[in-house]
């Protein structure tokens, strides 16, 4: 299934069905098979403004997962 991507700064654009099996599998892989991490001391910053330790593609995946799934670091701890 192809979904429209939300590229707005405040994530107010397109939404998609996060309950599909395809999205759940993709988001699980993007969160768990990713070495990027947010730099410390940015807890009160907007997710898209946070600096990341990691390459650009992994940083983008981390931010996408954080916006759609919630706290990625907690998710990783559950499946460590």
Residue, then its C-alpha position, 0 to 999 in steps of 0.5 A: x500500500x502506498x501512502x502519502x508522506x507528511x513533509x510539513x514542519x509541524x506534521x499537520x499534513x497527510x496522515x496514514x493508517x498506522x495499524x496496517x501490518x506493513x507499517x507495523x513491520x516497517x516501523x519495527x525494523x526502522x526503530x530496532x535496526x537503527x544505530x542513531x540516537x538523539x544527543x543528550x540535553x534536548x528533552x524539551x525540543x521539538x523532535x524534528x529540531x533535535x540533533x542526532x548522533x548518526x548518519x542522515x538516513x538513520x537520523x530521519x528514520x529515528x525522527x519518523x519513528x519517534x513522531x509516529x511510535x513514541x519513545x524509540x529508546x524505550x521501545x529498543x530497551x523492550x526488545x534488547 
